[in-house]
Every structure is written in C-alpha cells, then in structure tokens.
Amino acid sequence: MKNKIKETLSIDDLSTHLFWDVNKSKINWENSELLLVQRILEYGIDKDWQLLKTVYGIEKIAKIATKLRNLDDISLNFISKISGTPLEKFRCYKLKRSHPNYIDY
C-alpha cells in the first residue's frame, strides 16, 4: 500500500518553500528521507505533515527523526510525544545536551 502511495504522490505536492536551496528533481521519497522529515517537521505546514504521515506513517517518521543530527526543540518534542519515543532515543537530543547553546533563540 505504501509503495502505491509513493508512486502517486510527488515531491511537487509539498510546499515550495521547503526546498528552496536544493534541486527538487533530485529528491525522492526513498533516498531523501532524512531531508524530507527534517524540513517538514521544522518548516512544513499541515498539508505537508499530512502528506508525510500518509507516505511514511508515524513510526517510520519517528525512526528517521532519531537519526537527525539537529532538530529544533518544538519539532523534537512534537515527534517524541506523538510517537511515544523517549527524547533520549533521538540523536539530536543527545548532541544538544553535550553542546549547549549559549544564546537560545
């Protein structure tokens, strides 16, 4: 079922502001999972989130997010709560704790 969804949905269905700095023609659902999850969690709108959830599902999104080197606090807590994944499982949480920001934006 997920493969059929990936075939019918295009990267062009996502908001254009998410990929202003990269070549969209080189992005796909299979090879660009880290980029897609990070950009949509941090900068996506509800439509983008619903599309990501349809393609990957909550469990896979959380699994991908655990590999991200950095993710803002709001996005990190959001994906942690909705997936039930402890913050300590996220790589960006571990890295953030060892390298504190001196200026918190």
C-alpha positions in Angstrom: 0.0 0.0 0.0 2.7 2.5 0.9 4.6 1.9 -2.4 1.4 2.8 -4.3 1.1 5.9 -2.3 4.7 6.9 -3.0 4.2 6.3 -6.7 1.1 8.6 -6.8 2.4 11.4 -4.6 5.1 13.6 -5.9 7.6 15.9 -4.2 5.9 18.7 -6.1 2.9 18.1 -3.9 4.9 19.6 -0.9 5.2 23.3 -0.2 7.8 25.0 -2.4 9.4 26.9 0.5 10.7 23.6 1.9 13.3 23.0 -0.8 14.3 26.5 -2.0 18.0 25.7 -1.6 18.1 22.2 -3.3 17.4 20.8 -6.7 13.9 19.3 -6.2 14.3 16.9 -9.2 17.0 15.0 -7.1 14.7 14.5 -4.1 12.6 11.3 -3.9 10.7 9.5 -1.1 13.2 6.6 -0.8 16.6 8.3 -0.9 15.8 11.6 0.8 14.0 10.5 3.9 16.2 12.5 6.4 15.9 15.7 4.4 12.1 15.3 3.9 11.4 14.5 7.6 13.6 17.3 8.9 12.3 20.0 6.6 8.6 19.1 7.1 8.9 18.8 10.9 10.7 22.2 11.2 9.2 24.2 8.3 6.2 22.3 6.9 2.6 23.3 7.1 -0.3 21.0 8.0 -0.7 19.8 4.4 3.0 18.8 4.2 2.7 17.0 7.6 -0.4 15.0 6.4 1.4 14.0 3.2 4.5 12.9 5.1 2.3 10.9 7.5 0.5 9.3 4.6 3.7 8.2 2.9 5.8 7.0 5.9 3.5 6.7 8.9 4.2 7.9 12.4 6.5 5.0 13.4 8.8 5.4 10.4 8.9 9.2 10.7 10.0 8.8 14.4 12.6 6.2 13.4 14.0 8.6 10.7 13.9 11.5 13.2 16.0 9.6 15.7 18.9 9.7 13.2 18.8 13.5 12.6 21.8 15.5 13.9 19.8 18.6 14.7 16.1 19.4 15.1 14.6 22.3 16.8 13.1 21.8 20.3 9.4 22.2 19.2 9.7 19.6 16.4 11.7 17.2 18.6 9.1 17.3 21.4 6.3 17.0 18.9 7.6 13.9 17.2 8.6 12.4 20.6 5.1 12.9 22.1 3.0 11.7 19.1 5.2 8.6 18.5 5.8 7.8 22.2 9.6 7.7 21.6 11.6 8.9 24.6 13.7 12.0 23.9 16.9 10.1 24.8 16.5 8.0 21.7 16.9 11.0 19.4 20.5 11.7 18.2 19.8 15.4 18.1 18.8 15.4 21.8 22.0 13.7 22.8 24.1 16.0 20.8 22.3 19.1 22.1 22.9 18.1 25.6 26.6 17.7 25.1 26.9 21.0 23.2 24.7 23.6 24.9 23.8 26.8 23.0 24.9 30.0 24.8 22.2 32.0 23.0 18.8 30.3 22.9 16.7 31.7 20.1 
